[in-house]
Amino acid sequence: MPSVNPLPDTIAAVATAPGRGGIGVVRVSGANLELLAEKLSGSLPVPRRATLANFRDAAGQVIDVGIQLYFPAPNSFTGEDVLELQGHGGPVVMHQLLGRCCELGARLAEPGEFTLRAFLNEKIDLAQAEAVADLIDASTTQAAQSAVRSLSGAFSAAVNALVDQLVELRMLVEATLDFPEEELDPLRDTDLLPRLDRLRLDLGDLLKRARQGALLRAGMTVVLAGLPNVGKSSLLNRLAGEDRAIVTEVAGTTRDAVKETIQIEGIPLHIIDTAGLRDTDDPVERIGIERSWREIARADIVLQIVDARAGLTPADRAVAGRLPAGVERIVIENKCDLARSDAARFDERGQIHLRLSAKTGEGMALLHDELLRVAGWLDCGEDLILARERHLRALNEAGRRLESAVDEAGRLELAAEELRLAQEALSAITGEFTADDLLGEIFGRFCIGK
């Protein structure tokens, strides 16, 4: 790990969201905050006790009247001396208060720099640092709860438990290699494979929870596509639970993509209603159709809407032929109420069809279940890990290395190297093995005040 407090300068930033609010907070972190506090408010407050203060400018005029809190190192979020100034939440007041802190020797913090310092000063590990941003960005209650668990160290504890198993196994393998003639109870061939199997099983369980958490964190993009007047906008409104798109019998009403985020079982689904796909001489509608195809190209799932009264027409099949290969497609036979048929799920030539009515809501439960199936959603309860893409890559890499170690079980030198690489992959999650450029990428995505 990096040495404690490698960045001795003092940083400051507004820690509350932009705009007006009842309260705004300016956070200051660094060494020797006593002089700054004395010039700003008259004195450094008693540690961890809210103190009323007048915040003054260089001429002694009062900028604001508020509360100041002091957290001396190392018992603070960053591990450094931290001063929090709570004032009235107007942007002008916050700008003046932040400017005064900078006049007194602080500099503006970089995005994520407070959390970066907490990581560098070993207050939190890298997975916990990322959980701070995930908690702020959480779009569902379940995502927020998972982020809190990661912030409290649940994800890190699971990773460290795997690393501990790897360390023990590596120790036994290395002892067998280094002292083959000594009576040190070296690792027997019959011990290696069972230990690896247990380790792979535990890793697989963590990976399953992480994949579900990644889905919970990012959600899926679902694009509604099809010919004009098949009910795409009606389906969007039904999914959203309100009238978000204009619905008329006039073909070409939807000229641009309409986006709405909904939740099913806590999973964010980004639903995009697109312009009806057809040949047209209308230049505005043509632009909308071009944008529709761009949205389709980025989709995780395409719901191809057709009229249940006609089924898949040649024009519908032409649209299906242009859909990107590899993107999951579900055919929605809408308007089953007009077709006088019941809602149903069925397979036609290897393609899943759902018959429903966006107008009446009949069959919508079938669609919800199908979206969860396509997403690969498994209810892992409260054990979900709000994982990022880099976490999944590291877990997958560790899994591949363990599989290679199984293959090389008869050649302990090669197995030992695979175990080392597996440990390195897992340790990168918590930051034990992390390149400086990766740190910049992670913390650069934070807001300024964190």
C-alpha positions as CSV (number, residue, x, y, z in Angstrom):
1,M,0.0,0.0,0.0
2,P,1.1,3.6,-0.5
3,S,2.6,5.5,2.4
4,V,0.3,7.4,4.7
5,N,-0.4,11.1,3.7
6,P,1.6,11.4,0.5
7,L,-0.3,14.6,-0.4
8,P,0.4,17.1,2.4
9,D,-1.2,20.1,0.9
10,T,-4.7,21.3,2.0
11,I,-7.7,20.8,-0.3
12,A,-11.2,22.3,-0.2
13,A,-14.4,21.8,-2.0
14,V,-18.2,22.2,-1.8
15,A,-19.4,18.8,-0.6
16,T,-23.1,19.4,-1.2
17,A,-24.9,19.2,-4.6
18,P,-25.0,22.3,-6.8
19,G,-27.9,24.7,-6.6
20,R,-29.9,26.1,-3.7
21,G,-30.6,24.3,-0.4
22,G,-31.2,24.9,3.2
23,I,-27.7,23.9,4.1
24,G,-24.4,23.8,2.1
25,V,-21.1,22.2,3.2
26,V,-17.6,23.2,2.4
27,R,-15.1,20.4,3.3
28,V,-11.4,21.2,4.0
29,S,-8.7,18.4,4.5
30,G,-5.0,18.7,5.2
31,A,-2.4,19.4,7.8
32,N,-2.3,22.3,10.3
33,L,-5.9,23.7,9.9
34,E,-5.6,25.7,13.1
35,L,-4.4,28.9,11.4
36,L,-7.0,28.6,8.6
37,A,-9.8,28.2,11.2
38,E,-8.5,31.1,13.3
39,K,-8.5,33.5,10.4
40,L,-11.9,32.2,9.0
41,S,-13.9,32.0,12.2
42,G,-11.7,33.0,15.1
43,S,-10.7,29.6,16.5
44,L,-10.4,25.9,15.7
45,P,-13.4,24.2,17.3
46,V,-13.3,21.4,19.8
47,P,-13.0,18.0,18.0
48,R,-16.2,16.4,16.9
49,R,-18.4,19.1,18.5
50,A,-20.7,21.3,16.4
51,T,-19.8,24.9,17.1
52,L,-21.6,28.1,15.9
53,A,-19.3,30.5,14.1
54,N,-19.2,33.6,12.0
55,F,-17.3,32.9,8.8
56,R,-15.4,36.1,7.8
57,D,-13.7,37.4,4.7
58,A,-10.3,39.1,4.6
59,A,-11.8,42.5,5.6
60,G,-13.5,40.9,8.6
61,Q,-16.9,41.1,7.1
62,V,-19.3,38.2,7.8
63,I,-19.7,35.9,4.8
64,D,-22.2,33.6,6.6
65,V,-23.2,32.3,10.1
66,G,-23.0,28.6,10.4
67,I,-21.7,25.5,12.0
68,Q,-18.1,24.2,12.0
69,L,-16.9,20.7,12.8
70,Y,-13.3,19.6,13.3
71,F,-12.1,16.0,12.9
72,P,-8.4,15.7,13.8
73,A,-6.2,13.1,12.1
74,P,-6.3,10.1,12.0
75,N,-9.9,9.9,13.1
76,S,-11.5,11.5,10.0
77,F,-12.8,10.4,6.6
78,T,-9.5,11.2,4.8
79,G,-7.2,10.3,7.7
80,E,-6.0,13.9,7.8
81,D,-7.3,16.9,9.7
82,V,-10.7,17.7,8.3
83,L,-12.8,20.9,8.8
84,E,-16.4,20.9,7.7
85,L,-18.1,24.3,7.4
86,Q,-21.9,24.2,7.3
87,G,-23.5,27.3,6.0
88,H,-26.7,28.4,4.2
89,G,-27.0,26.5,0.9
90,G,-27.0,29.3,-1.6
91,P,-24.5,29.0,-4.4
92,V,-23.1,32.5,-3.9
93,V,-22.5,31.9,-0.2
94,M,-20.8,28.6,-0.9
95,H,-18.6,30.2,-3.6
96,Q,-17.6,32.9,-1.2
97,L,-16.8,30.5,1.6
98,L,-14.8,28.2,-0.7
99,G,-12.9,31.2,-2.1
100,R,-12.0,32.3,1.4
101,C,-10.6,28.9,2.3
102,C,-8.5,29.1,-0.9
103,E,-7.3,32.5,0.1
104,L,-6.1,31.0,3.4
105,G,-3.9,28.4,1.7
106,A,-6.2,25.6,0.6
107,R,-6.5,24.6,-3.1
108,L,-9.5,23.3,-5.0
109,A,-9.8,19.6,-4.7
110,E,-9.7,17.4,-7.7
111,P,-12.7,15.1,-8.5
112,G,-12.7,12.3,-5.9
113,E,-9.6,13.6,-4.1
114,F,-11.1,13.3,-0.6
115,T,-11.9,9.7,-1.1
116,L,-8.6,9.1,-2.8
117,R,-6.8,10.4,0.3
118,A,-9.0,8.1,2.5
119,F,-7.7,5.2,0.3
120,L,-4.1,6.3,0.4
121,N,-4.2,6.8,4.1
122,E,-5.6,3.3,4.5
123,K,-9.0,4.4,5.9
124,I,-10.8,2.4,3.2
125,D,-9.7,0.0,0.5
126,L,-10.3,0.5,-3.2
127,A,-13.6,-1.5,-3.4
128,Q,-15.0,0.6,-0.5
129,A,-13.9,3.8,-2.2
130,E,-15.8,2.9,-5.3
131,A,-18.8,2.1,-3.2
132,V,-18.9,5.7,-2.1
133,A,-19.5,6.8,-5.7
134,D,-22.0,3.9,-6.2
135,L,-24.0,5.0,-3.2
136,I,-24.2,8.5,-4.5
137,D,-25.2,7.3,-8.0
138,A,-27.6,4.5,-6.9
139,S,-30.9,4.7,-8.9
140,T,-32.8,2.2,-6.9
141,T,-33.3,1.4,-3.2
142,Q,-31.8,-2.1,-3.7
143,A,-28.7,-0.6,-5.4
144,A,-28.3,1.9,-2.5
145,Q,-28.5,-1.0,0.0
146,S,-25.9,-3.0,-1.8
147,A,-23.6,0.0,-2.1
148,V,-23.8,0.5,1.7
149,R,-22.9,-3.1,2.3
150,S,-19.8,-2.7,0.0
151,L,-18.9,0.5,1.8
152,S,-19.1,-1.2,5.1
153,G,-16.6,-3.8,3.8
154,A,-18.8,-6.8,2.9
155,F,-17.4,-7.1,-0.6
156,S,-13.8,-6.6,0.5
157,A,-14.2,-9.2,3.3
158,A,-15.5,-11.8,0.7
159,V,-12.5,-11.1,-1.6
160,N,-10.0,-11.2,1.3
161,A,-11.4,-14.5,2.5
162,L,-10.6,-15.9,-1.0
163,V,-7.1,-14.3,-0.9
164,D,-6.5,-15.9,2.5
165,Q,-7.4,-19.4,1.1
166,L,-5.0,-18.7,-1.9
167,V,-2.2,-17.6,0.4
168,E,-2.5,-20.8,2.5
169,L,-2.6,-23.0,-0.6
170,R,0.4,-21.2,-2.1
171,M,2.3,-21.6,1.1
172,L,1.7,-25.4,1.0
173,V,2.6,-25.6,-2.7
174,E,5.8,-23.6,-2.2
175,A,6.8,-25.6,0.8
176,T,6.4,-28.8,-1.2
177,L,8.6,-27.4,-4.0
178,D,11.3,-25.9,-1.7
179,F,11.6,-28.7,0.8
180,P,10.7,-31.9,-1.0
181,E,12.9,-34.1,1.2
182,E,12.0,-32.6,4.5
183,E,9.3,-33.9,6.8
184,L,7.2,-30.7,6.7
185,D,3.9,-32.4,5.9
186,P,4.1,-31.1,2.3
187,L,1.1,-30.8,0.1
188,R,0.0,-34.2,-1.2
189,D,-1.4,-34.6,-4.6
190,T,-4.7,-35.7,-3.0
191,D,-4.9,-32.4,-1.1
192,L,-4.4,-30.0,-4.0
193,L,-7.4,-30.7,-6.1
194,P,-10.0,-30.8,-3.3
195,R,-8.7,-27.4,-2.0
196,L,-8.8,-26.0,-5.5
197,D,-12.4,-27.2,-5.9
198,R,-13.5,-25.5,-2.7
199,L,-11.8,-22.3,-3.7
200,R,-13.4,-22.4,-7.2
201,L,-16.8,-23.0,-5.6
202,D,-16.4,-20.0,-3.3
203,L,-15.2,-17.8,-6.2
204,G,-18.1,-18.9,-8.4
205,D,-20.6,-17.9,-5.7
206,L,-19.0,-14.5,-5.3
207,L,-18.9,-14.0,-9.1
208,K,-22.6,-14.9,-9.3
209,R,-23.5,-12.3,-6.7
210,A,-21.2,-9.7,-8.4
211,R,-22.8,-10.3,-11.8
212,Q,-26.3,-9.7,-10.3
213,G,-25.0,-6.6,-8.6
214,A,-23.5,-5.3,-11.8
215,L,-26.9,-5.7,-13.4
216,L,-28.5,-3.9,-10.5
217,R,-26.0,-1.1,-10.8
218,A,-26.1,-0.4,-14.5
219,G,-29.4,-1.9,-15.6
220,M,-30.3,-2.8,-19.1
221,T,-31.2,-0.8,-22.2
222,V,-34.5,-2.1,-23.7
223,V,-35.4,-0.6,-27.2
224,L,-39.0,-0.8,-28.5
225,A,-38.8,-1.2,-32.3
226,G,-41.2,-1.9,-35.1
227,L,-43.4,-0.5,-37.8
228,P,-45.6,2.6,-37.2
229,N,-48.9,2.2,-35.3
230,V,-48.1,-1.2,-33.7
231,G,-48.3,0.3,-30.2
232,K,-44.7,1.0,-29.2
233,S,-45.6,4.3,-27.4
234,S,-48.6,2.6,-25.7
235,L,-46.2,-0.1,-24.4
236,L,-43.8,2.5,-23.1
237,N,-46.6,4.3,-21.3
238,R,-47.8,1.0,-19.8
239,L,-44.3,0.1,-18.6
240,A,-43.7,3.6,-17.2
241,G,-47.1,3.7,-15.5
242,E,-47.9,7.1,-17.0
243,D,-48.4,8.9,-20.3
244,R,-44.8,9.6,-21.3
245,A,-45.2,9.3,-25.1
246,I,-47.9,10.7,-27.4
247,V,-50.2,8.0,-28.8
248,T,-52.3,8.7,-31.9
249,E,-53.5,6.7,-34.9
250,V,-51.4,8.9,-37.2
251,A,-48.4,7.0,-38.5
252,G,-45.1,8.7,-37.7
253,T,-46.3,10.5,-34.6
254,T,-43.0,9.5,-32.7
255,R,-40.2,11.4,-34.5
256,D,-37.5,11.0,-31.9
257,A,-36.5,8.5,-29.2
258,V,-38.4,8.8,-25.9
259,K,-36.5,7.5,-22.9
260,E,-37.8,6.3,-19.5
261,T,-36.2,4.4,-16.7
262,I,-38.4,1.9,-14.8
263,Q,-37.7,-0.8,-12.2
264,I,-38.5,-4.4,-12.2
265,E,-37.5,-6.3,-9.0
266,G,-35.2,-3.4,-8.3
267,I,-33.4,-3.6,-11.7
268,P,-33.2,-0.4,-13.6
269,L,-34.5,-0.8,-17.2
270,H,-33.9,2.0,-19.6
271,I,-36.8,1.8,-22.0
272,I,-36.4,3.6,-25.3
273,D,-39.4,4.2,-27.6
274,T,-38.3,4.8,-31.2
275,A,-39.8,6.2,-34.4
276,G,-41.7,3.7,-36.5
277,L,-39.4,2.0,-39.0
278,R,-40.5,2.5,-42.5
279,D,-39.5,4.2,-45.8
280,T,-40.5,7.8,-45.8
281,D,-40.0,11.0,-47.8
282,D,-40.4,13.2,-44.7
283,P,-36.9,14.5,-43.9
284,V,-37.7,15.0,-40.2
285,E,-39.2,11.5,-39.8
286,R,-36.2,10.1,-41.7
287,I,-33.8,11.6,-39.2
288,G,-35.9,10.1,-36.4
289,I,-35.7,6.6,-38.1
290,E,-31.9,6.9,-38.4
291,R,-31.7,7.7,-34.7
292,S,-33.9,4.7,-34.0
293,W,-31.4,2.4,-35.7
294,R,-28.6,3.9,-33.7
295,E,-30.5,3.2,-30.5
296,I,-31.2,-0.3,-31.6
297,A,-27.5,-0.9,-32.2
298,R,-26.8,0.0,-28.6
299,A,-29.6,-2.1,-27.1
300,D,-29.2,-5.0,-24.7
301,I,-32.7,-6.2,-25.6
302,V,-34.9,-5.3,-28.6
303,L,-38.7,-5.7,-28.2
304,Q,-40.0,-5.9,-31.7
305,I,-43.6,-4.8,-31.6
306,V,-46.0,-6.3,-34.1
307,D,-49.8,-6.2,-34.5
308,A,-51.3,-9.4,-33.0
309,R,-54.1,-9.2,-35.6
310,A,-51.6,-9.7,-38.5
311,G,-48.7,-11.4,-36.8
312,L,-45.3,-11.2,-38.4
313,T,-45.8,-9.5,-41.8
314,P,-43.2,-9.4,-44.6
315,A,-42.5,-5.8,-43.5
316,D,-41.9,-7.0,-39.9
317,R,-39.6,-9.8,-41.1
318,A,-37.6,-7.2,-43.1
319,V,-37.2,-5.2,-39.9
320,A,-36.1,-8.3,-38.0
321,G,-33.6,-9.1,-40.7
322,R,-31.9,-5.7,-40.1
323,L,-31.6,-6.1,-36.3
324,P,-28.0,-6.5,-35.0
325,A,-26.8,-10.0,-34.6
326,G,-26.2,-11.1,-31.1
327,V,-28.8,-8.7,-29.5
328,E,-31.6,-10.5,-27.7
329,R,-34.9,-10.1,-29.5
330,I,-38.4,-10.7,-28.1
331,V,-41.4,-10.4,-30.5
332,I,-44.3,-8.6,-28.8
333,E,-47.6,-9.3,-30.5
334,N,-49.5,-6.3,-29.2
335,K,-53.3,-5.6,-29.3
336,C,-54.3,-9.1,-28.3
337,D,-57.6,-7.5,-27.1
338,L,-58.4,-6.4,-30.6
339,A,-57.3,-9.8,-32.0
340,R,-59.7,-11.4,-29.5
341,S,-56.9,-13.7,-28.2
342,D,-55.6,-14.4,-24.8
343,A,-52.2,-13.3,-23.5
344,A,-49.6,-16.0,-23.9
345,R,-45.9,-16.8,-24.2
346,F,-44.9,-19.2,-27.0
347,D,-42.0,-20.2,-29.2
348,E,-42.2,-19.8,-33.0
349,R,-39.3,-21.2,-35.0
350,G,-36.9,-20.7,-32.1
351,Q,-38.1,-17.1,-31.4
352,I,-39.9,-16.1,-28.2
353,H,-43.2,-14.4,-28.8
354,L,-45.3,-12.7,-26.1
355,R,-49.0,-11.9,-26.9
356,L,-50.3,-9.0,-24.8
357,S,-52.2,-5.8,-24.8
358,A,-50.5,-2.5,-23.9
359,K,-53.9,-0.8,-23.8
360,T,-55.5,-3.1,-21.2
361,G,-52.3,-4.4,-19.4
362,E,-53.2,-8.0,-20.1
363,G,-50.0,-10.1,-20.4
364,M,-47.7,-7.4,-18.9
365,A,-46.6,-9.8,-16.2
366,L,-45.3,-12.2,-18.9
367,L,-43.2,-9.3,-20.3
368,H,-41.8,-8.5,-16.8
369,D,-40.8,-12.2,-16.3
370,E,-39.2,-12.4,-19.7
371,L,-37.1,-9.3,-19.2
372,L,-35.8,-10.7,-15.9
373,R,-35.1,-14.0,-17.7
374,V,-33.1,-12.4,-20.5
375,A,-31.2,-10.3,-17.9
376,G,-30.2,-13.5,-16.2
377,W,-31.6,-12.1,-12.9
378,L,-31.3,-14.3,-9.9
379,D,-32.6,-13.2,-6.5
380,C,-29.5,-13.3,-4.3
381,G,-31.3,-11.5,-1.5
382,E,-29.1,-9.2,0.6
383,D,-25.9,-10.8,-0.6
384,L,-25.6,-8.8,-3.8
385,I,-22.3,-7.2,-4.6
386,L,-22.7,-3.9,-6.5
387,A,-19.8,-4.8,-8.8
388,R,-18.2,-2.8,-11.5
389,E,-16.8,-4.0,-14.8
390,R,-13.3,-4.1,-13.4
391,H,-14.4,-6.3,-10.5
392,L,-16.0,-8.8,-12.9
393,R,-12.9,-8.9,-15.0
394,A,-10.7,-9.5,-12.0
395,L,-13.0,-12.3,-10.7
396,N,-13.2,-13.9,-14.1
397,E,-9.4,-13.7,-14.4
398,A,-9.0,-15.3,-11.0
399,G,-11.4,-18.1,-12.1
400,R,-9.4,-18.8,-15.3
401,R,-6.2,-19.0,-13.3
402,L,-7.7,-21.5,-10.9
403,E,-8.9,-23.6,-13.8
404,S,-5.3,-23.5,-15.2
405,A,-4.0,-24.5,-11.7
406,V,-6.2,-27.6,-11.8
407,D,-4.9,-28.5,-15.2
408,E,-1.3,-28.1,-14.0
409,A,-1.9,-30.0,-10.7
410,G,0.6,-32.6,-11.7
411,R,3.3,-29.9,-12.3
412,L,3.4,-27.9,-9.1
413,E,5.8,-25.3,-10.4
414,L,3.2,-24.2,-13.0
415,A,0.3,-24.6,-10.6
416,A,2.1,-22.3,-8.2
417,E,2.5,-19.6,-10.8
418,E,-1.2,-19.8,-11.7
419,L,-2.1,-19.5,-8.0
420,R,0.1,-16.4,-7.7
421,L,-1.6,-14.8,-10.7
422,A,-5.1,-15.6,-9.3
423,Q,-4.1,-13.9,-6.0
424,E,-2.9,-10.9,-7.9
425,A,-6.2,-10.6,-9.8
426,L,-8.2,-10.7,-6.6
427,S,-6.0,-8.3,-4.7
428,A,-6.5,-5.7,-7.5
429,I,-10.1,-5.4,-6.4
430,T,-9.2,-4.0,-3.0
431,G,-6.2,-2.1,-4.2
432,E,-3.3,-4.2,-2.9
433,F,-2.0,-4.4,-6.5
434,T,-3.1,-1.3,-8.3
435,A,-1.3,0.8,-11.0
436,D,-1.4,4.6,-10.6
437,D,-3.2,5.1,-13.9
438,L,-6.0,2.9,-12.6
439,L,-6.4,5.0,-9.5
440,G,-6.7,8.1,-11.7
441,E,-9.4,6.5,-13.8
442,I,-11.4,5.4,-10.7
443,F,-11.2,8.6,-8.6
444,G,-11.5,10.9,-11.6
445,R,-15.2,9.8,-12.0
446,F,-16.1,11.1,-8.6
447,C,-17.8,14.5,-7.9
448,I,-15.5,17.3,-6.7
449,G,-16.6,17.3,-3.0
450,K,-15.9,13.5,-2.6
